[in-house]
Amino acid sequence: MPLIKDGAFITDSFRRVADADELPAGAVIVSLSRFLAAREALLSRDAPLGVRIGSHETPDGLGPDVHRLAVVELSFPKFRDGRGYSSARVLRDRLGYRGEVRAVGEVLRDQWLFMLRCGVDAFEVREGTRLEDFRAALGEQTVFYQRAADGVPDIFALRQRQRLSTALAAE
């Protein structure tokens, strides 16, 4: 599946490895359960490592090791399953993770902007997805009620600025 990051298609250098499979050389993404079971061996490899978080799992178990990961992949098995949004916020806000947070599964156009706002910065998209559509989706809304991981001011902050600006202009 195509992968979009920073508004462009990129080549995915990571291989997803099933729990029962041997680890190939190079960059891999393993399940959270495999990571927790073989943490030391996986972290001592001389290759980039990623961990796949299922929608039923939480990234909290990664603890300080999260900063040693190149990718955290969040599963969105159904478009109506929003637990991945919470996991992205935990990664960015609570754990302070600055690496790649990748959304995989049912990653739909009308969710891209909200995933990005929660901290997702790479998107596995369907075949045939056009970059123009991706970029357009990110610009469809410009004012938000909620604060998010992206740092965009919410409507309340914008109103406060406007009141302050009006008050200063009146003086």
DSSP file (Angstrom, degrees, kcal/mol; ACC not computed):
  #  RESIDUE AA STRUCTURE BP1 BP2  ACC     N-H-->O    O-->H-N    N-H-->O    O-->H-N    TCO  KAPPA ALPHA  PHI   PSI    X-CA   Y-CA   Z-CA
    1    1 A M              0   0    0      0, 0.0   125,-0.1     0, 0.0   126,-0.0   0.000 360.0 360.0 360.0 145.2    0.0    0.0    0.0
    2    2 A P        -     0   0    0      0, 0.0   123,-2.2     0, 0.0     2,-0.4  -0.297 360.0-147.1 -65.6 151.5    1.2    3.5   -0.7
    3    3 A L  E     -AB  10 124A   0      7,-0.6     7,-2.6   121,-0.2     2,-0.5  -0.985   7.7-161.9-125.5 127.6    2.6    5.5    2.2
    4    4 A I  E     +AB   9 123A   0    119,-2.7   119,-2.7    -2,-0.4     2,-0.3  -0.929  17.1 162.6-111.3 130.9    2.3    9.3    2.5
    5    5 A K  E >   +AB   8 122A   0      3,-2.7     3,-1.6    -2,-0.5   117,-0.2  -0.987  68.6   2.4-144.8 138.6    4.6   11.3    4.8
    6    6 A D  T 3  S-     0   0    0    115,-0.8     3,-0.1    -2,-0.3   116,-0.1   0.843 130.6 -58.4  53.2  37.1    5.2   15.1    4.8
    7    7 A G  T 3  S+     0   0    0      1,-0.2     2,-0.3   127,-0.0    -1,-0.3   0.627 120.1  89.2  74.8  14.1    2.7   15.5    1.9
    8    8 A A  E <  S-A    5   0A   0     -3,-1.6    -3,-2.7     0, 0.0     2,-0.3  -0.970  82.1-102.1-140.1 154.7    4.5   13.1   -0.5
    9    9 A F  E     -A    4   0A   0     -2,-0.3     2,-0.3    -5,-0.2    -5,-0.2  -0.589  44.3-171.0 -71.8 136.9    4.6    9.5   -1.3
   10   10 A I  E     -A    3   0A   0     -7,-2.6    -7,-0.6    -2,-0.3     2,-0.5  -0.898  27.4-106.7-127.2 159.4    7.6    7.8    0.2
   11   11 A T        -     0   0    0     -2,-0.3     2,-0.7    -9,-0.1    -7,-0.0  -0.727  32.6-130.7 -83.1 129.9    9.2    4.3   -0.1
   12   12 A D        -     0   0    0     -2,-0.5    -1,-0.0     1,-0.2     0, 0.0  -0.735  23.7-177.4 -84.3 113.8    8.5    2.2    3.0
   13   13 A S        +     0   0    0     -2,-0.7    14,-0.4     2,-0.0     2,-0.3   0.463  55.2  93.5 -90.0  -1.3   11.8    0.7    4.1
   14   14 A F        -     0   0    0     12,-0.1     2,-0.5    14,-0.1    14,-0.2  -0.695  60.6-152.3 -96.1 144.9   10.2   -1.3    6.9
   15   15 A R  E     -c   28   0A   0     12,-1.7    14,-2.5    -2,-0.3     2,-0.4  -0.957  17.2-130.5-111.4 132.2    9.0   -4.9    6.7
   16   16 A R  E     -c   29   0A   0     -2,-0.5     2,-0.5    12,-0.2    14,-0.2  -0.673  24.8-159.2 -78.8 131.9    6.2   -6.1    8.9
   17   17 A V        -     0   0    0     12,-2.7    14,-0.4    -2,-0.4     6,-0.1  -0.958  11.2-131.7-119.0 126.1    7.2   -9.3   10.6
   18   18 A A    >   -     0   0    0     -2,-0.5     3,-1.1     4,-0.1    11,-0.0  -0.324  29.9-108.2 -69.2 157.6    4.7  -11.7   12.1
   19   19 A D  T 3  S+     0   0    0      1,-0.3    -1,-0.1    11,-0.0    11,-0.0   0.826 118.0  45.1 -58.0 -35.4    5.2  -13.0   15.6
   20   20 A A  T 3  S+     0   0    0      2,-0.1    -1,-0.3     0, 0.0     2,-0.1   0.586  96.2  95.4 -87.2 -10.7    6.2  -16.5   14.5
   21   21 A D  S <  S-     0   0    0     -3,-1.1     2,-0.1     1,-0.1    -4,-0.0  -0.465  79.4-109.4 -84.1 152.1    8.5  -15.4   11.7
   22   22 A E        -     0   0    0     -2,-0.1    -4,-0.1     1,-0.1    -1,-0.1  -0.454  39.9-103.7 -72.0 151.3   12.3  -15.0   11.9
   23   23 A L        -     0   0    0     -2,-0.1    -1,-0.1    -6,-0.1     2,-0.1  -0.651  34.0-146.9 -79.2 125.9   13.6  -11.4   11.8
   24   24 A P        -     0   0    0      0, 0.0     2,-0.1     0, 0.0    -9,-0.1  -0.366  31.5 -88.0 -79.2 169.3   15.1  -10.5    8.4
   25   25 A A  S    S+     0   0    0     -2,-0.1     2,-0.1     2,-0.0    22,-0.1  -0.436  91.2  30.7 -70.0 153.9   18.0   -8.1    8.2
   26   26 A G  S    S-     0   0    0     20,-0.1     2,-0.2    -2,-0.1   -12,-0.1  -0.399 106.2 -10.8  96.2-170.9   17.0   -4.4    7.9
   27   27 A A        +     0   0    0    -14,-0.4   -12,-1.7    -2,-0.1     2,-0.3  -0.452  67.0 177.7 -71.3 130.4   14.2   -2.3    9.2
   28   28 A V  E     -cd  15  49A   0     20,-1.6    22,-2.3   -14,-0.2     2,-0.5  -0.928  26.7-146.3-133.5 156.9   11.3   -4.2   10.7
   29   29 A I  E     -cd  16  50A   0    -14,-2.5   -12,-2.7    -2,-0.3     2,-0.3  -0.996  25.3-177.5-120.9 124.7    8.0   -3.6   12.4
   30   30 A V  E     - d   0  51A   0     20,-2.5    22,-3.3    -2,-0.5   -12,-0.1  -0.765  31.3 -92.8-117.7 163.7    7.0   -6.1   15.1
   31   31 A S  E  >  - d   0  52A   0    -14,-0.4     4,-2.4    -2,-0.3    22,-0.2  -0.299  34.5-114.2 -69.9 159.6    3.9   -6.4   17.2
   32   32 A L  H  > S+     0   0    0     20,-1.4     4,-2.8     1,-0.2     5,-0.2   0.902 117.5  53.9 -60.4 -41.6    3.8   -4.9   20.7
   33   33 A S  H  > S+     0   0    0      1,-0.2     4,-1.8     2,-0.2    -1,-0.2   0.901 109.6  47.0 -63.8 -39.6    3.6   -8.4   22.3
   34   34 A R  H  > S+     0   0    0      2,-0.2     4,-2.2     1,-0.2    -1,-0.2   0.911 112.0  51.2 -66.5 -40.8    6.7   -9.5   20.4
   35   35 A F  H  < S+     0   0    0     -4,-2.4     4,-0.2     1,-0.2    -2,-0.2   0.940 111.2  46.7 -60.3 -47.2    8.5   -6.3   21.4
   36   36 A L  H  < S+     0   0    0     -4,-2.8     3,-0.4     1,-0.2    -1,-0.2   0.843 114.9  47.5 -65.6 -32.6    7.6   -6.8   25.1
   37   37 A A  H  < S+     0   0    0     -4,-1.8    -1,-0.2    -5,-0.2    -2,-0.2   0.815 127.9  23.7 -77.6 -31.0    8.7  -10.5   25.0
   38   38 A A  S  X S+     0   0    0     -4,-2.2     4,-2.5    -5,-0.1     5,-0.3  -0.124  78.7 140.3-127.7  36.5   12.0   -9.9   23.2
   39   39 A R  H  > S+     0   0    0     -3,-0.4     4,-2.7    -4,-0.2     5,-0.2   0.888  71.7  45.1 -49.2 -56.2   12.7   -6.3   24.1
   40   40 A E  H  > S+     0   0    0      1,-0.2     4,-1.6     2,-0.2    -1,-0.2   0.917 114.8  47.6 -60.9 -45.8   16.5   -6.5   24.7
   41   41 A A  H  4 S+     0   0    0      1,-0.2     4,-0.5     2,-0.2    -1,-0.2   0.905 114.6  46.6 -63.4 -41.4   17.2   -8.6   21.6
   42   42 A L  H >< S+     0   0    0     -4,-2.5     3,-0.9     1,-0.2    -2,-0.2   0.911 113.0  47.8 -68.6 -42.2   15.1   -6.3   19.3
   43   43 A L  H 3< S+     0   0    0     -4,-2.7    -1,-0.2    -5,-0.3    -2,-0.2   0.739 106.8  58.1 -71.9 -21.7   16.6   -3.1   20.7
   44   44 A S  T 3< S+     0   0    0     -4,-1.6    -1,-0.2    -5,-0.2    -2,-0.2   0.560  81.8 110.1 -85.9  -6.8   20.2   -4.5   20.3
   45   45 A R  S <  S-     0   0    0     -3,-0.9     2,-0.8    -4,-0.5     4,-0.1  -0.310  75.1-126.6 -63.5 151.2   19.8   -5.1   16.6
   46   46 A D  S    S+     0   0    0      2,-0.1    -1,-0.1   -20,-0.0   -20,-0.1  -0.418  82.3  76.8 -97.0  57.3   21.7   -2.8   14.3
   47   47 A A  S    S-     0   0    0     -2,-0.8    -2,-0.1    -4,-0.1   -20,-0.1  -0.980  92.2 -81.3-158.9 153.8   18.7   -1.8   12.3
   48   48 A P        -     0   0    0      0, 0.0   -20,-1.6     0, 0.0     2,-0.4  -0.309  46.9-153.7 -61.0 143.5   15.7    0.6   12.6
   49   49 A L  E     -d   28   0A   0     19,-0.3    21,-2.9   -22,-0.2    22,-1.1  -0.956  13.5-175.5-126.1 139.4   12.9   -0.9   14.7
   50   50 A G  E     -de  29  71A   0    -22,-2.3   -20,-2.5    -2,-0.4     2,-0.4  -0.928  12.7-146.3-127.9 156.3    9.2   -0.2   14.7
   51   51 A V  E     -de  30  72A   0     20,-1.9    22,-2.8    -2,-0.3     2,-0.5  -0.983   9.6-141.0-125.8 135.2    6.3   -1.5   16.8
   52   52 A R  E     -de  31  73A   0    -22,-3.3   -20,-1.4    -2,-0.4     2,-0.6  -0.833  13.7-159.6 -95.2 125.0    2.8   -2.1   15.7
   53   53 A I  E     - e   0  74A   0     20,-3.5    22,-2.2    -2,-0.5   -22,-0.0  -0.927  11.9-142.0-107.3 117.8    0.1   -1.1   18.3
   54   54 A G    >   -     0   0    0     -2,-0.6     3,-1.8    20,-0.2    22,-0.0  -0.310  26.9-108.9 -71.4 162.0   -3.3   -2.8   17.8
   55   55 A S  T 3  S+     0   0    0      1,-0.3    -1,-0.1    19,-0.1    32,-0.1   0.756 121.3  54.2 -65.8 -21.6   -6.4   -0.8   18.4
   56   56 A H  T 3  S+     0   0    0      2,-0.0    -1,-0.3    28,-0.0     2,-0.2   0.421 102.8  74.5 -89.2   0.4   -7.0   -2.9   21.5
   57   57 A E  S <  S-     0   0    0     -3,-1.8    30,-0.1     3,-0.0    -4,-0.1  -0.663  70.1-137.9-111.6 165.8   -3.6   -2.1   22.9
   58   58 A T    >   -     0   0    0     -2,-0.2     3,-0.9     1,-0.1     4,-0.1  -0.953  13.7-136.2-122.9 144.4   -2.0    1.0   24.4
   59   59 A P  G >  S+     0   0    0      0, 0.0     3,-2.1     0, 0.0     4,-0.5   0.555  86.1  94.4 -74.4  -6.1    1.4    2.5   23.8
   60   60 A D  G >  S+     0   0    0      1,-0.3     3,-1.4     2,-0.2    -3,-0.0   0.829  73.4  66.5 -55.4 -33.0    2.0    3.1   27.5
   61   61 A G  G <  S+     0   0    0     -3,-0.9    -1,-0.3     1,-0.3    -4,-0.0   0.667  87.1  69.0 -64.4 -16.4    3.8   -0.3   27.7
   62   62 A L  G X  S+     0   0    0     -3,-2.1     3,-1.5     1,-0.1     4,-0.3   0.809  77.2 169.6 -71.6 -28.8    6.6    1.0   25.5
   63   63 A G  G X   -     0   0    0     -3,-1.4     3,-1.6    -4,-0.5     4,-0.2  -0.157  65.9 -16.4  52.6-142.9    7.7    3.3   28.3
   64   64 A P  G >  S+     0   0    0      0, 0.0     3,-1.2     0, 0.0    -1,-0.3   0.666 127.1  76.0 -69.3 -14.9   11.1    5.1   27.8
   65   65 A D  G X  S+     0   0    0     -3,-1.5     3,-2.2     1,-0.2     4,-0.3   0.695  73.1  83.2 -67.1 -16.5   11.9    2.6   25.1
   66   66 A V  G X  S+     0   0    0     -3,-1.6     3,-1.4    -4,-0.3    -1,-0.2   0.832  82.9  60.4 -56.4 -32.0    9.6    4.5   22.8
   67   67 A H  G <  S+     0   0    0     -3,-1.2    -1,-0.3     1,-0.3    -2,-0.2   0.580  98.0  58.5 -74.8  -8.5   12.4    6.9   22.1
   68   68 A R  G <  S+     0   0    0     -3,-2.2     2,-0.3    -4,-0.1   -19,-0.3   0.399  89.7  93.9 -97.1   0.9   14.5    4.1   20.7
   69   69 A L    <   -     0   0    0     -3,-1.4   -19,-0.2    -4,-0.3     3,-0.1  -0.727  58.8-158.8 -97.2 142.9   11.9    3.3   18.0
   70   70 A A  S    S+     0   0    0    -21,-2.9    30,-1.7    -2,-0.3     2,-0.3   0.800  80.0  18.3 -84.6 -31.8   12.0    4.6   14.5
   71   71 A V  E     -ef  50 100A   0    -22,-1.1   -20,-1.9    28,-0.2     2,-0.5  -0.999  53.4-163.7-142.2 139.3    8.3    4.0   13.9
   72   72 A V  E     -ef  51 101A   0     28,-2.5    30,-2.5    -2,-0.3     2,-0.5  -0.985  20.9-155.5-119.7 119.1    5.2    3.3   15.9
   73   73 A E  E     -ef  52 102A   0    -22,-2.8   -20,-3.5    -2,-0.5     2,-0.5  -0.825   3.6-157.1 -98.8 124.7    2.4    1.9   13.7
   74   74 A L  E     -ef  53 103A   0     28,-3.8    30,-2.4    -2,-0.5     2,-0.4  -0.883  11.8-136.3-105.9 129.2   -1.2    2.4   14.9
   75   75 A S  E     - f   0 104A   0    -22,-2.2    30,-0.2    -2,-0.5     9,-0.1  -0.699  18.3-176.1 -88.5 129.6   -3.9    0.1   13.6
   76   76 A F  E     + f   0 105A   0     28,-2.8    30,-3.8    -2,-0.4     6,-0.1  -0.807   9.6 173.9-117.7  84.2   -7.2    1.5   12.5
   77   77 A P        +     0   0    0      0, 0.0     2,-0.3     0, 0.0    -1,-0.1   0.786  69.7  20.1 -68.6 -27.6   -9.1   -1.8   11.7
   78   78 A K  S >  S-     0   0    0      3,-0.2     3,-1.9    28,-0.1    28,-0.0  -0.985  78.2-121.8-138.7 147.2  -12.4   -0.1   11.0
   79   79 A F  T 3  S+     0   0    0     -2,-0.3    29,-0.1     1,-0.3    -1,-0.1   0.777 113.5  53.6 -61.6 -24.6  -13.1    3.6   10.2
   80   80 A R  T 3  S+     0   0    0      1,-0.1     2,-0.9     2,-0.0    -1,-0.3   0.405  83.9  96.8 -92.2   3.5  -15.3    3.9   13.2
   81   81 A D    <   +     0   0    0     -3,-1.9     3,-0.5     1,-0.1    -3,-0.2  -0.818  46.7 174.9 -95.4 103.7  -12.7    2.6   15.7
   82   82 A G    >>  +     0   0    0     -2,-0.9     3,-1.1     1,-0.2     4,-1.0   0.288  47.3 104.8 -94.7  10.6  -11.1    5.8   17.1
   83   83 A R  H 3> S+     0   0    0      1,-0.3     4,-2.0     2,-0.2    -1,-0.2   0.799  73.0  64.9 -64.5 -26.4   -8.8    4.2   19.7
   84   84 A G  H 3> S+     0   0    0     -3,-0.5     4,-2.3     1,-0.2    -1,-0.3   0.825  95.3  58.7 -63.6 -31.3   -5.8    4.9   17.4
   85   85 A Y  H <> S+     0   0    0     -3,-1.1     4,-2.1     2,-0.2    -1,-0.2   0.931 106.6  47.5 -61.7 -45.4   -6.4    8.6   17.9
   86   86 A S  H  X S+     0   0    0     -4,-1.0     4,-2.4     1,-0.2    -2,-0.2   0.900 110.2  52.4 -63.1 -40.5   -6.0    8.2   21.6
   87   87 A S  H  X S+     0   0    0     -4,-2.0     4,-2.5     1,-0.2    -1,-0.2   0.891 107.3  52.3 -63.0 -39.1   -2.8    6.2   21.1
   88   88 A A  H  X S+     0   0    0     -4,-2.3     4,-2.5     2,-0.2     5,-0.2   0.919 110.5  47.7 -62.8 -42.9   -1.4    8.9   18.9
   89   89 A R  H  X>S+     0   0    0     -4,-2.1     4,-3.2     2,-0.2     5,-0.8   0.891 110.8  51.4 -65.5 -39.3   -2.1   11.5   21.6
   90   90 A V  I  X>S+     0   0    0     -4,-2.4     5,-2.7     3,-0.2     4,-0.7   0.938 111.4  48.5 -61.1 -45.9   -0.5    9.3   24.3
   91   91 A L  I  <5S+     0   0    0     -4,-2.5     6,-3.1     3,-0.2    -2,-0.2   0.940 121.6  33.5 -59.0 -49.1    2.6    8.9   22.1
   92   92 A R  I  <5S+     0   0    0     -4,-2.5    -2,-0.2    26,-0.3    -3,-0.2   0.937 130.6  27.7 -76.3 -47.5    3.0   12.6   21.4
   93   93 A D  I  <5S+     0   0    0     -4,-3.2    -3,-0.2    -5,-0.2    -2,-0.1   0.936 130.1  28.5 -87.0 -49.6    1.7   14.2   24.6
   94   94 A R  I  <<S+     0   0    0     -5,-0.8    -3,-0.2    -4,-0.7    -4,-0.1   0.916 131.8  31.9 -82.3 -44.3    2.3   11.8   27.5
   95   95 A L  S   <S-     0   0    0     -5,-2.7    -3,-0.2    -6,-0.2    -4,-0.2   0.615  94.9-134.4 -91.8 -12.3    5.4    9.8   26.2
   96   96 A G        +     0   0    0     -6,-0.4    -4,-0.2     1,-0.2     2,-0.2   0.780  37.4 175.9  67.4  27.3    6.9   12.7   24.3
   97   97 A Y        +     0   0    0     -6,-3.1    -1,-0.2    -7,-0.2   -30,-0.1  -0.472  17.1 178.0 -70.9 132.1    7.6   10.5   21.2
   98   98 A R        +     0   0    0     -2,-0.2    -1,-0.1     2,-0.1     3,-0.1   0.390  49.1  94.9-114.6  -1.2    9.1   12.5   18.3
   99   99 A G  S    S-     0   0    0      1,-0.2     2,-0.3   -33,-0.1   -28,-0.2   0.026  90.2 -54.9 -77.6-168.2    9.5    9.6   15.8
  100  100 A E  E     -f   71   0A   0    -30,-1.7   -28,-2.5   -31,-0.1     2,-0.6  -0.544  43.2-163.9 -76.0 130.4    7.2    8.5   13.0
  101  101 A V  E     -f   72   0A   0     -2,-0.3    20,-2.5    18,-0.2    21,-1.6  -0.976  16.1-164.7-112.4 117.0    3.6    7.7   14.0
  102  102 A R  E     -fg  73 122A   0    -30,-2.5   -28,-3.8    -2,-0.6     2,-0.5  -0.877  12.5-148.5-112.2 130.7    2.0    5.8   11.2
  103  103 A A  E     +fg  74 123A   0     19,-2.7    21,-2.8    -2,-0.4     2,-0.3  -0.850  24.5 174.3 -96.0 128.5   -1.7    5.1   10.6
  104  104 A V  E     +f   75   0A   0    -30,-2.4   -28,-2.8    -2,-0.5     2,-0.4  -0.932  40.4  31.1-131.9 156.3   -2.5    1.8    8.9
  105  105 A G  E    S+f   76   0A   0     -2,-0.3     2,-2.0   -30,-0.2   -30,-0.1  -0.870 116.3  15.0 105.9-133.1   -5.7    0.0    8.1
  106  106 A E  S    S+     0   0    0    -30,-3.8     2,-0.8    -2,-0.4   -28,-0.1  -0.565  75.8 163.0 -80.0  79.5   -9.0    1.8    7.4
  107  107 A V        -     0   0    0     -2,-2.0    19,-0.4    17,-0.3     2,-0.2  -0.859  18.5-171.0-105.2  99.0   -7.3    5.2    6.9
  108  108 A L    >>  -     0   0    0     -2,-0.8     3,-2.0    17,-0.1     4,-0.9  -0.574  33.7-114.2-101.4 155.7   -9.9    7.3    5.1
  109  109 A R  G >4 S+     0   0    0      1,-0.3     3,-0.9    -2,-0.2     4,-0.5   0.868 113.7  54.0 -51.7 -46.0   -9.8   10.7    3.4
  110  110 A D  G 34 S+     0   0    0      1,-0.2    -1,-0.3     2,-0.1     4,-0.2   0.517 110.4  49.2 -74.4  -0.8  -12.1   12.4    5.9
  111  111 A Q  G <> S+     0   0    0     -3,-2.0     4,-2.7     2,-0.1     5,-0.3   0.568  84.4  87.9-107.6 -14.7  -10.0   11.2    8.8
  112  112 A W  H <X S+     0   0    0     -3,-0.9     4,-2.7    -4,-0.9     5,-0.2   0.907  89.5  47.9 -54.7 -48.5   -6.5   12.3    7.6
  113  113 A L  H  > S+     0   0    0     -4,-0.5     4,-2.3     1,-0.2    -1,-0.2   0.911 114.0  46.6 -61.0 -43.4   -6.7   15.8    9.0
  114  114 A F  H  > S+     0   0    0      2,-0.2     4,-1.3    -4,-0.2    -1,-0.2   0.859 111.7  51.1 -70.8 -34.5   -7.9   14.6   12.4
  115  115 A M  H  X>S+     0   0    0     -4,-2.7     5,-2.4     2,-0.2     4,-0.8   0.929 110.7  49.5 -64.0 -44.6   -5.2   11.9   12.5
  116  116 A L  H ><5S+     0   0    0     -4,-2.7     3,-1.0    -5,-0.3    -2,-0.2   0.909 108.3  53.2 -60.1 -43.1   -2.6   14.5   11.7
  117  117 A R  H 3<5S+     0   0    0     -4,-2.3    32,-1.3     1,-0.3    33,-1.0   0.802 107.1  52.9 -63.8 -28.7   -3.9   16.8   14.5
  118  118 A C  H 3<5S-     0   0    0     -4,-1.3   -26,-0.3    -3,-0.3    -1,-0.3   0.610 132.1 -87.3 -83.6 -12.2   -3.6   13.9   17.0
  119  119 A G  T <<5S+     0   0    0     -3,-1.0     2,-0.3    -4,-0.8   -18,-0.2   0.390  80.6 136.8 123.8  -3.8    0.0   13.3   16.1
  120  120 A V      < +     0   0    0     -5,-2.4    -1,-0.4    -6,-0.2   -18,-0.2  -0.571  19.3 171.7 -71.8 135.0    0.0   10.8   13.1
  121  121 A D        +     0   0    0    -20,-2.5  -115,-0.8    -2,-0.3     2,-0.3   0.369  59.5  51.6-128.3   4.5    2.5   11.9   10.5
  122  122 A A  E     -Bg   5 102A   0    -21,-1.6   -19,-2.7  -117,-0.2     2,-0.4  -0.996  64.2-162.7-141.2 141.2    2.5    9.0    8.1
  123  123 A F  E     -Bg   4 103A   0   -119,-2.7  -119,-2.7    -2,-0.3     2,-0.8  -0.978  16.0-148.4-132.2 122.4   -0.5    7.4    6.4
  124  124 A E  E     -B    3   0A   0    -21,-2.8   -17,-0.3    -2,-0.4  -121,-0.2  -0.821  36.7-174.2 -85.0 115.5   -0.8    4.1    4.6
  125  125 A V        -     0   0    0   -123,-2.2   -17,-0.1    -2,-0.8     3,-0.1  -0.640  26.0 -87.4-113.9 166.4   -3.4    4.9    2.0
  126  126 A R    >   -     0   0    0    -19,-0.4     3,-1.7    -2,-0.2    -1,-0.1  -0.308  52.7 -89.7 -69.2 152.4   -5.4    2.9   -0.6
  127  127 A E  T 3  S+     0   0    0      1,-0.2    -1,-0.1  -126,-0.0     3,-0.1  -0.355 115.4  33.2 -55.9 140.8   -4.0    2.3   -4.0
  128  128 A G  T 3  S+     0   0    0      1,-0.3    -1,-0.2    -3,-0.1     2,-0.1   0.358  80.0 145.8  90.5  -5.4   -5.1    5.1   -6.4
  129  129 A T    <   -     0   0    0     -3,-1.7     2,-0.4     1,-0.1    -1,-0.3  -0.450  39.6-143.6 -65.0 134.7   -4.9    7.8   -3.7
  130  130 A R     >  -     0   0    0     -2,-0.1     4,-1.9     1,-0.1     3,-0.4  -0.816  12.9-134.5-103.5 142.3   -3.8   11.1   -5.2
  131  131 A L  H  > S+     0   0    0     -2,-0.4     4,-3.0     1,-0.2     5,-0.2   0.847 106.9  60.7 -60.7 -34.1   -1.6   13.6   -3.4
  132  132 A E  H  > S+     0   0    0      1,-0.2     4,-2.3     2,-0.2    -1,-0.2   0.900 105.9  47.2 -60.4 -39.7   -3.9   16.4   -4.5
  133  133 A D  H  > S+     0   0    0     -3,-0.4     4,-2.4     2,-0.2    -1,-0.2   0.896 111.6  50.8 -68.3 -39.7   -6.7   14.8   -2.6
  134  134 A F  H  X S+     0   0    0     -4,-1.9     4,-1.6     2,-0.2    -2,-0.2   0.952 113.0  44.7 -61.6 -50.0   -4.5   14.3    0.4
  135  135 A R  H  X S+     0   0    0     -4,-3.0     4,-0.7     1,-0.2    -2,-0.2   0.888 112.6  51.9 -63.3 -39.6   -3.4   17.9    0.5
  136  136 A A  H >< S+     0   0    0     -4,-2.3     3,-1.0    -5,-0.2     4,-0.4   0.907 106.4  54.2 -63.5 -41.6   -7.0   19.1   -0.2
  137  137 A A  H >< S+     0   0    0     -4,-2.4     3,-0.9     1,-0.3     4,-0.3   0.860 104.4  55.1 -61.6 -35.5   -8.3   17.1    2.8
  138  138 A L  H 3< S+     0   0    0     -4,-1.6    -1,-0.3     1,-0.2     3,-0.2   0.701 110.7  45.9 -71.9 -18.1   -5.8   18.6    5.1
  139  139 A G  T << S+     0   0    0     -3,-1.0    -1,-0.2    -4,-0.7    -2,-0.2   0.360  82.8  95.7-104.5   5.5   -7.0   22.1    4.2
  140  140 A E  S <  S+     0   0    0     -3,-0.9     2,-0.4    -4,-0.4    -1,-0.1   0.796  89.4  36.2 -70.7 -27.8  -10.7   21.5    4.4
  141  141 A Q        +     0   0    0     -4,-0.3    -1,-0.1    -3,-0.2     3,-0.1  -0.982  54.0 169.1-126.6 138.6  -11.0   22.8    8.0
  142  142 A T        +     0   0    0     -2,-0.4     2,-0.4     1,-0.2    -1,-0.1   0.530  64.8  58.5-122.9 -12.3   -9.1   25.7    9.4
  143  143 A V        -     0   0    0      9,-0.0     2,-0.3    15,-0.0    -1,-0.2  -0.979  64.1-173.0-125.3 135.0  -10.8   26.4   12.8
  144  144 A F        -     0   0    0      9,-0.5    11,-2.8    -2,-0.4    12,-0.2  -0.939  28.0-149.9-131.5 147.8  -11.1   23.8   15.5
  145  145 A Y  S    S+     0   0    0     -2,-0.3     2,-0.3     9,-0.2    11,-0.3   0.813  82.5  62.3 -80.3 -33.1  -12.9   23.6   18.9
  146  146 A Q  S    S-     0   0    0      8,-0.1     2,-0.2     7,-0.1    -2,-0.0  -0.696  79.7-125.0-100.5 146.2  -10.3   21.2   20.4
  147  147 A R        -     0   0    0     -2,-0.3     2,-0.3     7,-0.1    -2,-0.1  -0.534  39.2-178.4 -73.6 154.2   -6.7   21.7   21.2
  148  148 A A    >   -     0   0    0      4,-0.4     3,-1.3    -2,-0.2   -30,-0.2  -0.867  43.7 -89.1-147.4 179.3   -4.5   19.0   19.6
  149  149 A A  T 3  S+     0   0    0    -32,-1.3   -31,-0.2    -2,-0.3   -32,-0.1   0.650 112.8  72.1 -69.1 -16.0   -1.0   17.7   19.2
  150  150 A D  T 3  S-     0   0    0    -33,-1.0    -1,-0.2     2,-0.1   -32,-0.1   0.586 100.1-127.4 -80.8  -8.7   -0.4   19.9   16.1
  151  151 A G    <   +     0   0    0     -3,-1.3    -2,-0.1     1,-0.3    -1,-0.1   0.502  55.3 149.3  79.5   2.5   -0.3   23.2   18.1
  152  152 A V        -     0   0    0      1,-0.1    -4,-0.4   -35,-0.1    -1,-0.3  -0.549  54.8-109.4 -69.4 130.8   -2.9   24.9   16.0
  153  153 A P        -     0   0    0      0, 0.0    -9,-0.5     0, 0.0    -1,-0.1  -0.342  31.8-129.9 -63.3 139.8   -4.8   27.4   18.2
  154  154 A D     >  -     0   0    0    -11,-0.1     4,-2.2    -9,-0.1     3,-0.3  -0.291  31.1 -93.7 -81.6 174.5   -8.4   26.3   19.0
  155  155 A I  H  > S+     0   0    0    -11,-2.8     4,-2.4     1,-0.2     5,-0.2   0.835 124.5  55.6 -59.7 -34.8  -11.4   28.7   18.5
  156  156 A F  H  > S+     0   0    0    -11,-0.3     4,-2.2   -12,-0.2    -1,-0.2   0.899 108.3  46.9 -67.9 -40.3  -11.3   29.8   22.2
  157  157 A A  H  > S+     0   0    0     -3,-0.3     4,-2.4     2,-0.2    -2,-0.2   0.890 112.1  51.3 -66.3 -38.9   -7.6   30.9   21.8
  158  158 A L  H  X S+     0   0    0     -4,-2.2     4,-2.3     2,-0.2    -2,-0.2   0.910 110.5  48.2 -64.7 -41.3   -8.4   32.7   18.6
  159  159 A R  H  X S+     0   0    0     -4,-2.4     4,-2.6     2,-0.2    -2,-0.2   0.903 110.2  52.1 -65.1 -40.4  -11.4   34.5   20.2
  160  160 A Q  H  X S+     0   0    0     -4,-2.2     4,-2.6     2,-0.2    -2,-0.2   0.915 109.8  49.0 -62.0 -43.0   -9.2   35.5   23.2
  161  161 A R  H  X S+     0   0    0     -4,-2.4     4,-2.9     1,-0.2    -1,-0.2   0.917 110.9  50.5 -61.0 -42.8   -6.6   36.9   20.8
  162  162 A Q  H  X S+     0   0    0     -4,-2.3     4,-2.5     2,-0.2    -2,-0.2   0.920 111.2  47.5 -63.6 -43.2   -9.2   38.8   19.0
  163  163 A R  H  X S+     0   0    0     -4,-2.6     4,-2.6     2,-0.2    -1,-0.2   0.917 114.1  47.7 -62.4 -43.5  -10.6   40.3   22.3
  164  164 A L  H  X S+     0   0    0     -4,-2.6     4,-2.6     2,-0.2    -2,-0.2   0.915 112.3  48.9 -63.4 -43.5   -7.1   41.2   23.4
  165  165 A S  H  X S+     0   0    0     -4,-2.9     4,-2.1     2,-0.2    -2,-0.2   0.904 112.7  47.9 -63.8 -42.2   -6.3   42.8   20.0
  166  166 A T  H  X S+     0   0    0     -4,-2.5     4,-1.6    -5,-0.2    -2,-0.2   0.908 112.1  49.5 -64.7 -42.5   -9.6   44.8   20.1
  167  167 A A  H  X S+     0   0    0     -4,-2.6     4,-0.9     1,-0.2    -2,-0.2   0.907 112.1  47.7 -64.2 -42.2   -8.9   45.9   23.7
  168  168 A L  H >< S+     0   0    0     -4,-2.6     3,-0.5     1,-0.2    -1,-0.2   0.881 110.5  51.8 -66.9 -37.2   -5.4   47.0   22.8
  169  169 A A  H 3< S+     0   0    0     -4,-2.1    -1,-0.2     1,-0.2    -2,-0.2   0.820 106.2  55.5 -68.2 -29.8   -6.6   48.9   19.7
  170  170 A A  H 3<        0   0    0     -4,-1.6    -1,-0.2     1,-0.2    -2,-0.2   0.713 360.0 360.0 -76.2 -20.1   -9.2   50.7   21.8
  171  171 A E    <<        0   0    0     -4,-0.9    -1,-0.2    -3,-0.5    -2,-0.2   0.478 360.0 360.0 -75.9 360.0   -6.5   52.1   24.2
